[in-house]
Amino acid sequence: MELEELGIREECGVFGCIASGTWPTQLDVPHVITLGLVGLQHRGQESAGIVTSDGDAVPTYRMHKGMGLVNHVFSEENLKKLNMSNLGIGHTRYSTSGNSALENCQPFVVETLHGRIAVAHNGELVNAARLKRKLMRHGIGLSTSSDSELITQLLAFTPPLEEDHTPDWIARIRNLMNETPTSYSLLVMHNDVIYAVRDPYGNRPLCIGRLISVKL
């Protein structure tokens, strides 16, 4: 019997991993994330995804996503393709908005003015319609029906007061938190850093190693 049939469904799980010590690491980052997602499987059985990075100055991102349980999505073969990595984030999905389709699987990866970011999000935006209109007024198109893509695009959007050559990701994340008054948890990976974000009502610390915790 699937966990969802038992009534256990808690709206997505997110998991991040950063290797300690000298890079390149010998730690099998994709397998660590997979084990973490298995531990979070009760939070979503619809789909799963992992994005890894080598954390270089111009990082290489590797991604695999699919529909179904974690052990169905990830085989030894596609986990090998995610290897040669020093950090990564993963996601298990239980949809509260957006269709149950491959296009809505997370994490999302987008190109920004300052390089790629990967985002894994748990939660539901109560003001998704307003945020969608705001982005579209600025000429930003959306490719999925997931409100989590709105978060990704809001983070990629350059604030008016930010200089082109000096991105302030923490300021962007705090701005996002002001725009999204709801309960959520969020992982944002950029270059060699993972930003861990929780809504203002959370009370558990999220700062581990090179992982940076952000709160209002």
Buried (B, 14 or more C-beta within 10 A) or exposed (E): EEBEEEEEBEBBBBBBBBBEEEBEBEBBBBBBBBBBBBEBBBBBBBBBBBBBBBBEEEBEBBBBBBBEBBEEBBEEEBBEEBEBBBBBBBBBBBBBEBEEBEEBBBBBBBEBEBEBBBBBBBBBBEBBEEBBEBBEEEEBEBEBEBBBBBBBBBBBBEEEEBEEEEBEBEEBBBBBBEBBEEBBBBBBBBBBBBBBBBBEEBEEEBEBEBBBBBBE
